[in-house]
Amino acid sequence: MSAGVLSVRVLRVGESVSLRVRRRPVVVGFVLVAVALGLSVYSLGTGEFSIPPGTVVSALLGGSDPASAFIVRDLRLPRVLCAIFVGVALGLSGAVFQSLTRNPLGSPDIVGFPQGASVGALIVITMLSGSGLAVSLGAMCGGALTALAVYLLSFKRGGTSGYRLILIGIAISFLLVSVTDFLLARARIEDAQEATRWLLGSLNGRNWDDVRPLAISLLVFLPLAIPAGRALRALELGDDAAHALGLRVERSRLALIALAVGLVSVTTVAVGPIGFIALTAPQIARRITGTAGLPLVCSALMGAVLVLAADLAAQRLVPDRALPVGVMSGLFGGLYLAWLLSTEWRKGRRG
């Protein structure tokens, strides 16, 4: 047995099957789960009313005193669950799209999908004076139409190209930012204030009504990641090789884009746009697992860890005032993007 590889033998009737699983991604996955749980317990126990970790765990298991149980389960747990669900969705969508484009810059938040969802929501808020479900539907439609426009404009004879998707997506992203500014400039001051709060991407004030739609959406989307992983592994070999393996390349590519857009749109509807998690989580996961491709499960777990950490920092950075989590993720993601661009530039010069 080679280092870093776990051999498992499964005995069936009349045959012996050998499965080889890389040990490091499995270990990293368990470590990320442990880190996410630790951050969750710490977040549930800190605030204006501090609660010891043991009491937090007891409250989650149905024990503890009524006051601590109310604070943990009713006031703080929905926020933590929203952070975990949003992080999982963003990390997975980033891994899918970066694998699809075979480019570390091929992230949904770089190519304009969240911006499209934001424009759809802003049209409902500022022009139609809508709220609640109408804003959610507007965001979903905006993200879907943006993805369709990026796909159609990048399509050419013989299929689509990852670089074309990224370049056209970046152009559409800047266009949508201008549309967002225009909508805010012409909106009433009350609508503009509401839209600005939503655009910052915040977990403040989350309750169980916010958790349920996120959980249901993930129950729908996460099972689709299993066939998505198989299609991505084939597409990473190139379109010709994937076609030779029997994969319907363009249909699979369109389905993968729809999966990534659906995950991003769901999070945008729930908490507003949270930037750079989809960009950074898959790349960090790939580096710590040491895999050639982007690990979908570890990318999702890394997304949850990053959102939890960013939310904790946003709550504690400024005393007596909780910042939106989008501010912290944007700060970290901007620094990471600058590092990534400088690294790619140095590689290009050496090449």
C-alpha positions as CSV (number, residue, x, y, z in Angstrom):
1,M,0.0,0.0,0.0
2,S,1.5,3.3,-1.1
3,A,1.6,6.3,1.2
4,G,-1.5,8.5,1.2
5,V,-3.7,5.7,-0.3
6,L,-6.1,3.6,1.7
7,S,-6.8,0.1,0.3
8,V,-10.2,-1.4,1.2
9,R,-11.1,-5.0,0.2
10,V,-14.8,-5.7,-0.1
11,L,-15.8,-9.4,-0.3
12,R,-18.7,-10.3,-2.5
13,V,-20.1,-13.7,-3.3
14,G,-17.5,-15.5,-5.4
15,E,-15.3,-12.4,-6.0
16,S,-13.0,-9.9,-4.4
17,V,-13.2,-6.2,-5.1
18,S,-10.4,-3.8,-4.3
19,L,-11.2,-0.1,-3.7
20,R,-8.5,2.5,-3.5
21,V,-9.3,5.7,-1.8
22,R,-6.9,8.6,-1.3
23,R,-6.4,9.0,2.4
24,R,-5.5,12.7,2.5
25,P,-8.8,14.2,1.2
26,V,-10.8,11.9,3.6
27,V,-8.7,13.2,6.5
28,V,-9.0,16.8,5.4
29,G,-12.8,16.4,5.1
30,F,-13.1,15.1,8.7
31,V,-10.8,18.0,9.9
32,L,-12.9,20.6,8.1
33,V,-16.1,19.1,9.7
34,A,-14.4,19.3,13.1
35,V,-13.4,22.9,12.4
36,A,-16.9,23.9,11.3
37,L,-18.4,22.3,14.4
38,G,-15.9,24.1,16.6
39,L,-16.6,27.5,15.0
40,S,-20.3,26.8,15.3
41,V,-20.1,26.0,19.0
42,Y,-17.9,29.1,19.6
43,S,-20.3,31.3,17.6
44,L,-23.3,30.0,19.5
45,G,-21.7,30.7,22.8
46,T,-20.3,34.2,22.2
47,G,-22.2,37.5,22.2
48,E,-23.7,39.9,24.7
49,F,-24.7,36.9,26.8
50,S,-21.7,34.4,26.9
51,I,-22.5,30.7,27.2
52,P,-19.8,28.0,28.0
53,P,-19.2,25.4,25.2
54,G,-20.5,22.6,27.4
55,T,-23.8,24.5,28.0
56,V,-24.1,25.1,24.2
57,V,-23.7,21.4,23.5
58,S,-26.2,20.6,26.2
59,A,-28.7,23.1,24.8
60,L,-28.3,21.6,21.3
61,L,-29.0,18.2,22.6
62,G,-32.2,19.3,24.3
63,G,-30.9,20.0,27.8
64,S,-29.6,23.1,29.7
65,D,-31.5,25.9,31.4
66,P,-34.4,27.5,29.6
67,A,-32.7,30.9,29.1
68,S,-29.5,29.4,27.5
69,A,-31.6,27.0,25.4
70,F,-33.7,29.9,24.1
71,I,-30.6,31.9,23.2
72,V,-28.8,29.0,21.5
73,R,-31.6,27.3,19.7
74,D,-34.0,30.2,18.8
75,L,-31.7,33.3,18.5
76,R,-28.3,32.1,17.4
77,L,-28.6,28.7,15.8
78,P,-30.5,29.9,12.7
79,R,-27.7,32.3,11.9
80,V,-25.1,29.6,12.2
81,L,-27.1,27.2,10.1
82,C,-27.5,29.8,7.4
83,A,-23.8,30.4,7.4
84,I,-23.1,26.7,7.0
85,F,-25.7,26.2,4.2
86,V,-24.6,29.3,2.3
87,G,-20.9,28.3,2.6
88,V,-21.6,24.8,1.4
89,A,-23.6,26.1,-1.6
90,L,-21.0,28.7,-2.6
91,G,-18.0,26.3,-2.2
92,L,-19.7,23.6,-4.3
93,S,-20.8,26.1,-7.0
94,G,-17.3,27.5,-7.2
95,A,-15.8,24.0,-7.5
96,V,-18.2,23.0,-10.3
97,F,-17.6,26.2,-12.3
98,Q,-13.9,26.3,-11.9
99,S,-13.6,22.7,-12.9
100,L,-15.9,23.4,-15.9
101,T,-13.8,26.3,-17.1
102,R,-10.4,24.7,-16.0
103,N,-9.4,28.1,-14.6
104,P,-9.0,29.3,-11.0
105,L,-10.7,32.6,-12.0
106,G,-13.7,30.8,-13.3
107,S,-15.9,31.5,-10.3
108,P,-19.6,32.4,-10.4
109,D,-19.1,35.7,-8.5
110,I,-16.4,36.7,-11.1
111,V,-18.5,36.0,-14.2
112,G,-21.6,37.8,-13.0
113,F,-24.1,35.3,-11.7
114,P,-24.6,37.0,-8.3
115,Q,-24.7,40.4,-10.0
116,G,-27.5,39.1,-12.2
117,A,-29.4,37.9,-9.2
118,S,-28.9,41.2,-7.5
119,V,-30.2,43.2,-10.5
120,G,-33.3,40.9,-10.6
121,A,-33.9,41.6,-7.0
122,L,-33.3,45.3,-7.3
123,I,-35.7,45.6,-10.2
124,V,-38.4,44.1,-7.9
125,I,-37.5,46.3,-4.9
126,T,-36.9,49.6,-6.6
127,M,-39.2,49.5,-9.7
128,L,-42.1,47.2,-8.6
129,S,-42.0,47.9,-4.8
130,G,-42.1,44.2,-4.2
131,S,-40.8,42.3,-1.2
132,G,-40.5,38.8,0.2
133,L,-41.3,36.1,-2.3
134,A,-41.3,38.6,-5.2
135,V,-37.7,39.6,-4.4
136,S,-36.7,36.0,-4.3
137,L,-38.2,35.2,-7.6
138,G,-36.6,38.3,-9.1
139,A,-33.2,37.2,-7.9
140,M,-33.7,33.7,-9.3
141,C,-34.8,35.0,-12.7
142,G,-31.9,37.5,-12.8
143,G,-29.3,34.8,-12.1
144,A,-30.8,32.4,-14.6
145,L,-31.0,35.0,-17.4
146,T,-27.4,36.1,-16.7
147,A,-26.2,32.6,-17.0
148,L,-28.1,32.0,-20.2
149,A,-26.7,35.2,-21.7
150,V,-23.1,34.2,-20.7
151,Y,-23.6,30.8,-22.2
152,L,-25.1,31.9,-25.5
153,L,-22.6,34.7,-26.0
154,S,-19.7,32.3,-25.4
155,F,-21.1,29.5,-27.6
156,K,-19.4,29.0,-30.9
157,R,-19.3,26.2,-33.5
158,G,-17.8,23.2,-31.8
159,G,-18.9,24.2,-28.3
160,T,-18.0,26.7,-25.6
161,S,-14.6,27.6,-24.3
162,G,-13.7,28.2,-20.6
163,Y,-11.8,31.4,-21.4
164,R,-14.7,32.7,-23.5
165,L,-17.1,32.0,-20.6
166,I,-14.8,33.9,-18.2
167,L,-14.1,36.9,-20.4
168,I,-17.7,37.3,-21.5
169,G,-18.9,36.8,-17.9
170,I,-16.5,39.5,-16.6
171,A,-17.8,41.9,-19.2
172,I,-21.4,41.2,-18.3
173,S,-20.5,41.5,-14.6
174,F,-19.3,45.0,-15.1
175,L,-22.4,45.8,-17.1
176,L,-24.6,44.5,-14.3
177,V,-22.7,46.5,-11.7
178,S,-23.6,49.7,-13.8
179,V,-27.2,48.6,-13.9
180,T,-27.2,48.2,-10.1
181,D,-25.8,51.7,-9.6
182,F,-28.4,53.1,-12.0
183,L,-31.3,51.4,-10.2
184,L,-30.0,52.6,-6.8
185,A,-29.6,56.1,-8.1
186,R,-33.1,56.4,-9.4
187,A,-34.8,54.6,-6.5
188,R,-36.6,56.2,-3.6
189,I,-34.5,56.7,-0.5
190,E,-36.4,54.1,1.5
191,D,-36.0,51.5,-1.3
192,A,-32.4,52.4,-1.9
193,Q,-31.6,51.9,1.8
194,E,-33.4,48.5,1.8
195,A,-31.6,47.4,-1.3
196,T,-28.2,48.6,0.0
197,R,-28.6,46.5,3.1
198,W,-29.5,43.5,1.0
199,L,-26.6,44.0,-1.4
200,L,-24.0,43.9,1.4
201,G,-24.8,40.3,2.1
202,S,-25.6,39.8,5.7
203,L,-26.5,37.1,8.2
204,N,-27.8,39.6,10.8
205,G,-31.3,38.8,12.0
206,R,-31.6,35.4,10.5
207,N,-34.4,33.2,11.9
208,W,-35.9,29.8,11.2
209,D,-38.0,31.2,8.3
210,D,-34.7,31.9,6.5
211,V,-33.2,28.5,7.3
212,R,-36.0,26.3,5.9
213,P,-35.9,27.5,2.3
214,L,-32.1,27.1,2.3
215,A,-32.3,23.6,3.7
216,I,-34.9,22.5,1.2
217,S,-33.0,24.0,-1.7
218,L,-29.8,22.2,-0.7
219,L,-31.7,18.9,-0.4
220,V,-32.7,19.4,-4.1
221,F,-29.3,20.6,-5.4
222,L,-26.8,18.5,-3.4
223,P,-27.8,15.1,-4.8
224,L,-27.2,16.5,-8.3
225,A,-23.5,16.9,-7.3
226,I,-23.0,13.2,-7.6
227,P,-23.6,12.9,-11.4
228,A,-22.0,16.4,-11.7
229,G,-18.7,15.0,-10.3
230,R,-18.6,12.2,-12.9
231,A,-19.3,14.7,-15.7
232,L,-16.6,17.1,-14.4
233,R,-14.0,14.3,-14.3
234,A,-14.8,13.5,-17.9
235,L,-14.8,17.1,-19.1
236,E,-11.4,17.8,-17.4
237,L,-9.9,15.4,-19.9
238,G,-11.0,17.6,-22.7
239,D,-14.1,17.8,-24.9
240,D,-12.9,15.1,-27.4
241,A,-12.0,12.7,-24.6
242,A,-15.3,13.3,-22.8
243,H,-17.2,12.7,-26.1
244,A,-15.3,9.5,-26.7
245,L,-16.3,8.3,-23.2
246,G,-20.0,8.8,-24.2
247,L,-20.6,12.1,-22.5
248,R,-22.9,14.6,-24.2
249,V,-20.6,17.4,-23.8
250,E,-22.7,20.5,-24.4
251,R,-25.7,19.2,-22.6
252,S,-23.6,18.2,-19.6
253,R,-21.9,21.6,-19.6
254,L,-25.2,23.4,-19.7
255,A,-26.5,21.3,-16.8
256,L,-23.4,22.0,-14.8
257,I,-23.8,25.7,-15.3
258,A,-27.4,25.5,-14.3
259,L,-26.3,23.7,-11.1
260,A,-23.7,26.3,-10.2
261,V,-26.2,29.2,-11.0
262,G,-28.9,27.5,-8.9
263,L,-26.7,27.2,-5.9
264,V,-25.5,30.8,-6.2
265,S,-29.0,32.2,-6.8
266,V,-30.3,30.3,-3.7
267,T,-27.7,31.9,-1.4
268,T,-28.2,35.3,-3.0
269,V,-31.9,35.1,-2.4
270,A,-31.4,34.0,1.3
271,V,-28.7,36.4,2.5
272,G,-27.7,38.7,-0.4
273,P,-24.5,38.4,-2.5
274,I,-21.5,37.1,-0.5
275,G,-18.5,37.6,-2.6
276,F,-15.3,35.6,-3.1
277,I,-16.3,32.4,-1.1
278,A,-17.0,30.6,-4.4
279,L,-13.6,31.8,-5.7
280,T,-11.4,30.9,-2.7
281,A,-12.9,27.8,-1.1
282,P,-12.2,25.4,-4.0
283,Q,-8.6,26.5,-4.5
284,I,-7.8,26.3,-0.8
285,A,-9.4,22.9,-0.7
286,R,-7.4,21.7,-3.6
287,R,-4.2,22.9,-2.1
288,I,-4.7,21.3,1.3
289,T,-6.0,18.0,-0.2
290,G,-3.2,17.8,-2.7
291,T,-5.5,16.6,-5.5
292,A,-5.1,17.3,-9.2
293,G,-8.7,18.4,-9.6
294,L,-11.1,20.3,-7.4
295,P,-12.6,18.1,-4.6
296,L,-16.3,18.9,-4.5
297,V,-17.0,17.7,-0.9
298,C,-13.9,19.4,0.6
299,S,-14.7,22.6,-1.4
300,A,-18.2,22.6,0.1
301,L,-16.9,22.1,3.6
302,M,-14.2,24.7,3.1
303,G,-16.9,27.2,2.0
304,A,-18.8,26.5,5.2
305,V,-15.7,27.1,7.3
306,L,-14.9,30.4,5.5
307,V,-18.4,31.8,5.9
308,L,-18.5,30.8,9.6
309,A,-15.1,32.4,10.2
310,A,-16.0,35.6,8.2
311,D,-19.2,35.9,10.1
312,L,-17.4,35.6,13.4
313,A,-14.9,38.2,12.4
314,A,-17.7,40.5,11.2
315,Q,-19.4,40.3,14.6
316,R,-16.3,40.8,16.6
317,L,-14.2,43.3,14.5
318,V,-16.2,46.4,15.5
319,P,-17.4,46.5,19.1
320,D,-21.2,47.0,19.6
321,R,-21.9,46.8,15.8
322,A,-22.1,43.6,13.7
323,L,-20.8,44.1,10.2
324,P,-22.3,42.3,7.3
325,V,-20.5,39.1,6.5
326,G,-20.1,40.2,2.9
327,V,-17.7,42.9,4.1
328,M,-15.3,40.4,5.6
329,S,-15.5,37.9,2.8
330,G,-14.9,40.7,0.3
331,L,-11.8,41.9,2.3
332,F,-10.3,38.4,2.4
333,G,-11.3,37.5,-1.1
334,G,-9.9,40.7,-2.6
335,L,-6.5,39.9,-1.0
336,Y,-6.7,36.3,-2.2
337,L,-7.6,37.5,-5.8
338,A,-4.6,39.9,-5.8
339,W,-2.3,37.0,-4.7
340,L,-3.8,34.6,-7.3
341,L,-3.4,37.1,-10.2
342,S,0.2,37.8,-9.2
343,T,0.9,34.1,-9.0
344,E,-0.6,33.4,-12.4
345,W,1.4,36.4,-13.9
346,R,4.7,35.0,-12.5
347,K,3.8,31.6,-13.9
348,G,3.2,33.2,-17.3
349,R,6.5,35.0,-17.2
350,R,8.4,31.8,-16.3
351,G,6.5,29.9,-19.0
